[in-house]
Amino acid sequence: MNRLVSLYASDVFEDFMEDPKCEECGALATQRCSRCKMAWYCSRDCQLRQWKKHKQICAMFTEARSEESK
């Protein structure tokens, strides 16, 4: 699982990504989670509505990034 999280947490993955879509509503996203940098949102409202679902995965991505930088 850590290898998978580390793959998605890597900056290289973004090079292959299409235009980001909001995790909550699917609209074109311009903002991302400031903690894990993986989830994209179109607005603060969508981010707040999605937080309960995103919280656990956010912690995993954040941990993977911190381990990667050691």
Contacts in CASP RR format, 6 or more apart in sequence:
PFRMAT RR
TARGET T0000
AUTHOR 0000-0000-0000
METHOD contacts of the structure
MODEL  1
MNRLVSLYASDVFEDFMEDPKCEECGALATQRCSRCKMAWYCSRDCQLRQ
WKKHKQICAMFTEARSEESK
1 60 0 8 1.000
2 64 0 8 1.000
2 67 0 8 1.000
5 60 0 8 1.000
5 61 0 8 1.000
5 63 0 8 1.000
5 64 0 8 1.000
6 64 0 8 1.000
6 67 0 8 1.000
6 68 0 8 1.000
7 13 0 8 1.000
8 38 0 8 1.000
8 61 0 8 1.000
9 36 0 8 1.000
9 37 0 8 1.000
9 38 0 8 1.000
9 61 0 8 1.000
9 64 0 8 1.000
9 65 0 8 1.000
9 68 0 8 1.000
10 68 0 8 1.000
19 28 0 8 1.000
20 28 0 8 1.000
20 29 0 8 1.000
20 30 0 8 1.000
20 32 0 8 1.000
20 40 0 8 1.000
21 27 0 8 1.000
21 28 0 8 1.000
21 29 0 8 1.000
21 40 0 8 1.000
22 28 0 8 1.000
22 29 0 8 1.000
22 40 0 8 1.000
22 41 0 8 1.000
22 42 0 8 1.000
22 43 0 8 1.000
22 46 0 8 1.000
23 29 0 8 1.000
23 39 0 8 1.000
23 40 0 8 1.000
23 41 0 8 1.000
23 46 0 8 1.000
23 47 0 8 1.000
23 50 0 8 1.000
23 53 0 8 1.000
23 54 0 8 1.000
24 41 0 8 1.000
24 42 0 8 1.000
24 46 0 8 1.000
24 47 0 8 1.000
24 49 0 8 1.000
24 50 0 8 1.000
25 42 0 8 1.000
25 46 0 8 1.000
26 42 0 8 1.000
27 42 0 8 1.000
27 46 0 8 1.000
28 42 0 8 1.000
29 40 0 8 1.000
29 41 0 8 1.000
29 42 0 8 1.000
30 42 0 8 1.000
31 40 0 8 1.000
31 41 0 8 1.000
31 42 0 8 1.000
31 43 0 8 1.000
31 44 0 8 1.000
31 47 0 8 1.000
32 38 0 8 1.000
32 39 0 8 1.000
32 40 0 8 1.000
32 41 0 8 1.000
33 39 0 8 1.000
33 40 0 8 1.000
33 41 0 8 1.000
33 47 0 8 1.000
33 54 0 8 1.000
33 58 0 8 1.000
35 58 0 8 1.000
35 62 0 8 1.000
36 57 0 8 1.000
36 58 0 8 1.000
36 59 0 8 1.000
36 61 0 8 1.000
36 62 0 8 1.000
36 65 0 8 1.000
37 61 0 8 1.000
37 65 0 8 1.000
38 57 0 8 1.000
38 58 0 8 1.000
38 61 0 8 1.000
39 47 0 8 1.000
39 50 0 8 1.000
39 54 0 8 1.000
39 57 0 8 1.000
39 58 0 8 1.000
41 47 0 8 1.000
41 50 0 8 1.000
END
